[in-house]
Amino acid sequence: MRTRTVVAGLLLLLVALVGLNYVRVSVRRSAAPPAPARPPSLAEAPVRVYGRIEPLGREVFVGPVQPGRVVRTMVAEGQDVSADQPLCELDSDVARQALRIAMARVEELEARLDMVLDELQRLRPLSRAGAVPEVELSQKLLEEQMLRKQIATAEAEVELRRRELEILTLRSPIDGRLYKFDVRLGEYLTPQDAQRIVLGKRQQQVRLFVESFWTGRVAVGDSFAVHDAESLRPLGRGRVVYLAAYTGARDFRTEDALERLDTKYTQAVLALEDHVEAPLGSLVVCERLAEQEQAR
């Protein structure tokens, strides 16, 4: 009986010592600072850069030289257009009237010149015969010269009025696609409304903004997979055809007016292999393909 009591006491003492040692080790471990994590390696990270879709060679904006009211439209948004094709016409009543007045002025001066030439044809033989004073012939010759100069000035005025009439018809400067045509009959267009008519080539590209920490990881000829930045929907793939030789800066601001983040970046152009079903200006994320996929 006494032996059992001694054994039980020793077991209890052993359990207590083990428990105290476990508590001591646990407290020591919890009090120790955490082990530093392994820093991420950019060399192992996939190259992902953001960009925006635009026509190959960038957009072309068309706007009026002078303000005017839209009286006619000849195209529809999304269609293909050719160079010099009319897009819309502004109110030209005043310009047409000015052209008619200028043309009438030329006709009037030419009629007066014909009369003076007839007079000269009559006066020349009379002047040689001494039947009329020589000064009268000289006056008619001076009048002829003056009328010819006035006709030249009037013809230049006609050409000016004709050009003013022509610029009231907005035309496509390139062969391409009409990506945006925010023009309606009766609206008033001004030179500041150039971004309401946007054209560009049918082939598209992505303008990439390559952050400074990717310097050296993006090169001309690299292939990238293109995804929509919000839904990550795959849009296609493309190849880098241009890498700018300068570094710019972009400012990112939060809701705090005093908080701003300056990011250095280099621009690159990614030519898309196929037409992408995404509107111009869409934000996309591009991931560089693995080495074995670059040649595909």
C-alpha positions as CSV (number, residue, x, y, z in Angstrom):
1,M,0.0,0.0,0.0
2,R,2.8,2.3,0.9
3,T,4.6,1.5,-2.3
4,R,1.6,2.4,-4.4
5,T,1.3,5.7,-2.7
6,V,5.0,6.5,-3.4
7,V,4.6,5.5,-7.1
8,A,1.5,7.6,-7.5
9,G,3.2,10.6,-6.0
10,L,6.2,10.2,-8.3
11,L,3.9,10.0,-11.3
12,L,2.0,13.1,-10.3
13,L,5.3,15.0,-9.8
14,L,6.5,13.8,-13.2
15,V,3.3,15.0,-14.9
16,A,3.6,18.4,-13.1
17,L,7.2,18.8,-14.2
18,V,6.3,17.9,-17.8
19,G,3.4,20.4,-17.8
20,L,5.6,23.2,-16.4
21,N,8.2,22.5,-19.0
22,Y,5.6,22.6,-21.8
23,V,4.3,25.9,-20.4
24,R,7.8,27.4,-20.3
25,V,8.6,26.3,-23.8
26,S,5.3,27.6,-25.2
27,V,5.7,31.0,-23.5
28,R,9.3,31.2,-24.9
29,R,8.1,30.5,-28.4
30,S,5.2,32.9,-28.2
31,A,7.4,35.7,-26.9
32,A,10.1,35.2,-29.6
33,P,9.9,37.5,-32.6
34,P,8.6,36.0,-35.8
35,A,11.1,34.7,-38.3
36,P,11.5,37.0,-41.3
37,A,9.7,35.9,-44.4
38,R,11.4,35.3,-47.6
39,P,11.2,38.4,-49.7
40,P,9.5,38.1,-53.1
41,S,11.7,37.8,-56.1
42,L,10.8,39.9,-59.2
43,A,13.0,37.5,-61.3
44,E,10.5,34.7,-60.5
45,A,7.3,36.8,-60.7
46,P,5.3,36.8,-63.9
47,V,5.5,40.1,-65.8
48,R,2.1,41.7,-65.7
49,V,1.6,45.3,-67.0
50,Y,-1.5,47.4,-67.6
51,G,-2.4,49.2,-70.8
52,R,-5.3,50.7,-72.9
53,I,-6.6,49.6,-76.3
54,E,-6.3,52.0,-79.1
55,P,-6.1,51.9,-82.9
56,L,-2.7,51.0,-84.5
57,G,-0.9,54.3,-84.7
58,R,-3.3,56.0,-82.2
59,E,-6.6,57.7,-82.8
60,V,-7.4,60.5,-85.3
61,F,-9.8,63.2,-84.1
62,V,-11.9,65.2,-86.5
63,G,-13.5,68.6,-85.7
64,P,-14.7,71.7,-87.5
65,V,-12.3,74.6,-88.2
66,Q,-15.2,77.0,-87.4
67,P,-18.4,76.4,-85.4
68,G,-21.6,75.5,-87.2
69,R,-24.9,73.6,-87.0
70,V,-25.0,70.1,-88.3
71,V,-27.5,69.9,-91.2
72,R,-26.5,66.5,-92.7
73,T,-24.7,63.3,-91.7
74,M,-23.4,60.8,-94.2
75,V,-21.9,58.0,-92.1
76,A,-22.8,55.8,-89.1
77,E,-20.7,54.9,-86.1
78,G,-18.7,51.7,-86.5
79,Q,-18.5,51.6,-90.3
80,D,-15.3,51.6,-92.4
81,V,-14.5,54.8,-94.2
82,S,-12.0,55.9,-96.9
83,A,-9.8,59.0,-97.0
84,D,-11.6,62.2,-98.0
85,Q,-15.0,60.5,-97.5
86,P,-17.6,63.1,-96.2
87,L,-18.7,62.5,-92.7
88,C,-21.1,65.4,-92.0
89,E,-22.0,68.8,-93.3
90,L,-22.4,72.0,-91.3
91,D,-24.8,74.9,-92.1
92,S,-23.4,76.5,-95.3
93,D,-26.0,79.1,-96.3
94,V,-23.9,82.1,-95.3
95,A,-20.8,80.7,-97.0
96,R,-22.7,79.9,-100.2
97,Q,-24.1,83.4,-100.3
98,A,-20.6,84.9,-99.8
99,L,-19.3,82.7,-102.6
100,R,-22.1,83.9,-105.0
101,I,-21.3,87.5,-104.1
102,A,-17.6,87.0,-104.8
103,M,-18.4,85.3,-108.2
104,A,-20.7,88.1,-109.1
105,R,-18.0,90.6,-108.4
106,V,-15.6,88.8,-110.8
107,E,-18.3,88.7,-113.5
108,E,-18.9,92.5,-113.0
109,L,-15.2,93.3,-113.3
110,E,-14.8,91.1,-116.4
111,A,-17.7,92.9,-118.1
112,R,-16.1,96.3,-117.3
113,L,-12.8,95.0,-118.7
114,D,-14.5,93.9,-121.9
115,M,-15.9,97.4,-122.3
116,V,-12.4,99.0,-121.8
117,L,-10.9,96.6,-124.3
118,D,-13.5,97.6,-126.9
119,E,-12.7,101.2,-126.2
120,L,-9.0,100.6,-126.6
121,Q,-9.6,98.8,-129.9
122,R,-11.4,101.9,-131.1
123,L,-9.0,104.5,-129.7
124,R,-5.7,103.0,-130.9
125,P,-6.2,103.7,-134.7
126,L,-7.6,107.1,-133.9
127,S,-4.6,107.9,-131.6
128,R,-2.2,106.9,-134.4
129,A,-4.1,109.2,-136.8
130,G,-4.0,112.1,-134.2
131,A,-7.8,112.2,-134.1
132,V,-7.9,111.8,-130.3
133,P,-5.5,113.0,-127.6
134,E,-2.8,110.5,-126.5
135,V,-3.7,111.1,-122.9
136,E,-7.1,109.6,-123.5
137,L,-5.5,106.4,-124.7
138,S,-3.1,106.4,-121.7
139,Q,-6.1,106.7,-119.3
140,K,-7.8,103.7,-120.9
141,L,-4.6,101.6,-120.7
142,L,-4.3,102.5,-117.0
143,E,-7.9,101.6,-116.5
144,E,-7.3,98.2,-118.1
145,Q,-4.3,97.5,-115.8
146,M,-6.4,98.5,-112.8
147,L,-9.3,96.2,-113.8
148,R,-7.0,93.2,-114.4
149,K,-5.5,93.6,-110.8
150,Q,-9.0,94.0,-109.4
151,I,-10.1,90.8,-111.2
152,A,-7.1,88.9,-109.8
153,T,-8.0,90.1,-106.3
154,A,-11.7,89.1,-106.8
155,E,-10.7,85.6,-108.1
156,A,-8.6,85.1,-105.0
157,E,-11.6,86.1,-103.0
158,V,-13.7,83.5,-104.8
159,E,-11.1,80.8,-104.1
160,L,-11.1,81.9,-100.4
161,R,-14.9,81.7,-100.2
162,R,-14.9,78.3,-102.0
163,R,-12.4,76.9,-99.4
164,E,-14.5,78.3,-96.5
165,L,-17.5,76.4,-98.0
166,E,-15.5,73.2,-98.4
167,I,-14.3,73.1,-94.8
168,L,-17.9,73.1,-93.6
169,T,-18.0,69.5,-94.9
170,L,-16.0,67.3,-92.4
171,R,-14.1,64.5,-94.2
172,S,-12.2,61.5,-93.1
173,P,-8.4,62.1,-93.3
174,I,-7.5,58.4,-93.4
175,D,-8.7,55.0,-94.6
176,G,-9.9,53.2,-91.4
177,R,-12.8,52.7,-89.1
178,L,-15.2,55.3,-87.5
179,Y,-15.0,54.3,-83.9
180,K,-17.0,57.2,-82.5
181,F,-19.5,59.5,-84.2
182,D,-21.3,61.4,-81.5
183,V,-23.0,63.9,-83.9
184,R,-26.7,64.6,-84.3
185,L,-28.7,66.7,-86.7
186,G,-29.3,70.2,-85.4
187,E,-26.4,70.1,-82.9
188,Y,-23.8,72.9,-82.9
189,L,-20.3,71.7,-83.4
190,T,-17.3,73.8,-82.4
191,P,-13.5,73.3,-82.8
192,Q,-13.4,72.1,-79.1
193,D,-15.7,69.2,-80.0
194,A,-12.9,67.2,-81.9
195,Q,-13.2,64.2,-79.6
196,R,-16.8,63.6,-80.7
197,I,-15.5,62.1,-84.0
198,V,-12.8,59.5,-83.6
199,L,-11.3,57.5,-86.4
200,G,-8.4,55.0,-86.5
201,K,-7.0,52.0,-88.4
202,R,-8.9,48.8,-88.3
203,Q,-6.0,47.0,-86.6
204,Q,-5.6,47.7,-82.9
205,Q,-2.8,48.0,-80.4
206,V,-2.3,48.3,-76.6
207,R,-0.3,51.1,-75.2
208,L,1.5,49.6,-72.2
209,F,2.6,51.4,-69.1
210,V,5.7,49.4,-68.0
211,E,6.5,50.3,-64.3
212,S,10.2,51.0,-63.5
213,F,10.6,47.7,-61.6
214,W,9.9,45.8,-64.9
215,T,12.8,47.6,-66.6
216,G,14.8,45.0,-68.5
217,R,12.0,42.4,-68.4
218,V,10.1,43.8,-71.4
219,A,11.7,43.9,-74.8
220,V,10.7,44.4,-78.4
221,G,9.5,41.0,-79.8
222,D,8.0,39.7,-76.5
223,S,4.6,38.1,-76.7
224,F,1.9,38.9,-74.2
225,A,-1.5,37.5,-73.4
226,V,-4.2,40.2,-73.2
227,H,-7.0,40.1,-70.6
228,D,-9.8,42.5,-69.6
229,A,-8.5,44.2,-66.5
230,E,-11.9,43.9,-64.6
231,S,-13.2,40.5,-65.6
232,L,-9.9,38.9,-66.6
233,R,-11.6,37.6,-69.7
234,P,-9.0,36.6,-72.4
235,L,-9.0,39.0,-75.3
236,G,-6.1,37.7,-77.4
237,R,-2.4,38.1,-77.7
238,G,0.1,40.5,-79.2
239,R,3.7,41.3,-79.6
240,V,5.7,44.3,-78.5
241,V,6.7,46.4,-81.5
242,Y,8.0,49.5,-79.8
243,L,9.6,50.4,-76.4
244,A,10.1,54.1,-75.6
245,A,13.6,55.3,-74.9
246,Y,12.4,57.6,-72.0
247,T,10.9,57.2,-68.6
248,G,7.9,59.3,-67.5
249,A,5.9,59.7,-64.3
250,R,2.2,59.1,-63.4
251,D,0.5,60.6,-60.3
252,F,-2.0,58.5,-58.4
253,R,-4.1,60.3,-55.8
254,T,-6.4,58.8,-53.2
255,E,-9.5,60.4,-51.6
256,D,-7.0,62.3,-49.3
257,A,-6.1,65.4,-51.3
258,L,-2.6,65.4,-49.7
259,E,-1.9,61.8,-50.5
260,R,-0.2,61.1,-53.8
261,L,1.9,58.3,-55.2
262,D,4.3,59.0,-58.0
263,T,5.1,56.0,-60.2
264,K,7.8,55.9,-62.9
265,Y,7.0,54.1,-66.1
266,T,8.0,53.5,-69.7
267,Q,5.6,53.3,-72.6
268,A,5.5,50.4,-74.9
269,V,3.3,49.4,-77.9
270,L,1.8,46.0,-78.2
271,A,0.5,45.2,-81.7
272,L,-2.5,42.8,-81.4
273,E,-2.5,39.8,-83.7
274,D,-6.3,39.7,-84.1
275,H,-9.1,42.2,-83.7
276,V,-10.2,42.5,-80.1
277,E,-13.9,42.8,-79.2
278,A,-13.3,45.6,-76.7
279,P,-14.0,49.3,-77.1
280,L,-11.2,51.8,-77.5
281,G,-9.8,53.0,-74.2
282,S,-10.6,49.7,-72.4
283,L,-8.1,49.0,-69.6
284,V,-6.4,45.6,-70.1
285,V,-3.8,43.6,-68.2
286,C,-1.1,41.9,-70.2
287,E,1.0,39.0,-69.0
288,R,4.2,37.9,-70.8
289,L,4.0,34.4,-72.1
290,A,6.5,31.8,-71.0
291,E,9.7,31.2,-73.0
292,Q,8.3,28.1,-74.7
293,E,5.2,30.0,-75.8
294,Q,7.0,33.0,-77.2
295,A,7.7,31.3,-80.6
296,R,4.1,30.1,-81.1
